[in-house]
Amino acid sequence: ADAITELRSKFDESEAHPRTGARFHPSYWPAKLLWLRSNRGELFRKAGRWLSFSDYLFLQLFGDATTSVSMASATGLFDQSKCEWDRELMETLGIAAEQLPPIGSSGQTVQRLREEYELRWPLLDRAAWFPAIGDGAANNIGAGCVDSTRASLMIGTSGAMRVLFAGSPPQSLPRELFCYRADRERVVVGGALSDGGGLHAWMKDTLLLNYADDEMETSLALMEPDAHGLTVLPFWSGERATGWSASARGAIIGLTASTKPIEILRAAMEAVCYRFALLARALDTVAPNAIVVASGNALLASRLWTQMLADVIGRRIELSRTREA
């Protein structure tokens, strides 16, 4: 998080954001690389390559570290319009082009495993392997949200709301949102929450809510909205969208001696819904009134949470029929 201040002193974030699709935030490569250079200088200088895990896996299996446009575009170190690594950021961070993986062309596949794996898995040696794509882009495709009329809303451990469509990146990108690519023809615009199902699980474990799932749903449903009188800031794991604050922390405000643990959980679920309402409002500038399709195990396990989202956002939500979108 400390690297964000330095990045903002070196770059105009309002100019870099629409170009790279990413705000300055610890979840993206520029902050990580700057931190490594400042705090692990010897290691930084010794590094021959900087790779995503999927690139490293391909290097081990095939001897080829070619990455996809999708993976490269989600690093925050990528020019979304030119489909190439961002030269201005690379120069300031002290990264040479040859230290980053080459970016594959459309439809490019890799074949022929390295000898040790060819002998182990001969059938796989004949397969054509596509480089990995980002999980967010894959989630939209899996949920059937592949144009600007349908937005994917996912709550798993974390949460996200995104639209995917064919065309160029938006020239003016709302401050709340990111932009990356599924491939060279299609872009993904949206926002992510660091806390979703993970916060729900933390509440259940920490507050010792030893209910059966159906009993918990019933108890939560019996409460009127905001009957608990609590305000929760759902930033247990920090904040990505909408404010992208590197130092955000969670809070429970309004506790009294009569507050019940189940009420704290309900307040946290409502708070996550309101974060999604902010995302939906920002996404309307890119894809107005898109149909919302819900996916993710944490959300699909709770019809109540889905209904709360529909009520807060103020529009119909469809459930994805794909369990693992």
Secondary structure by P-SEA (a helix, b strand, c coil): ccaaaaaaaacaaaaaaaaccccccccccaaaaaaaaacaaaaaaaccccccaaaaaaaaacccccccaaaaaaccccccccccccaaaaaaacccccccccccccccccccccaaaaaaccccccccccccccaaaaaaaaaccccccbbbbbbccccccccccccccccccccccccccccccbbbbbccccccaaaaaaaaaaacccccaaaaaaaaaaccccccccccccccccccccccccccccccccccccccaaaaaaaaaaaaaaaaaaaaaaacccccccbbbbbcaaaaacaaaaaaaaaaacbbbbbbccccc
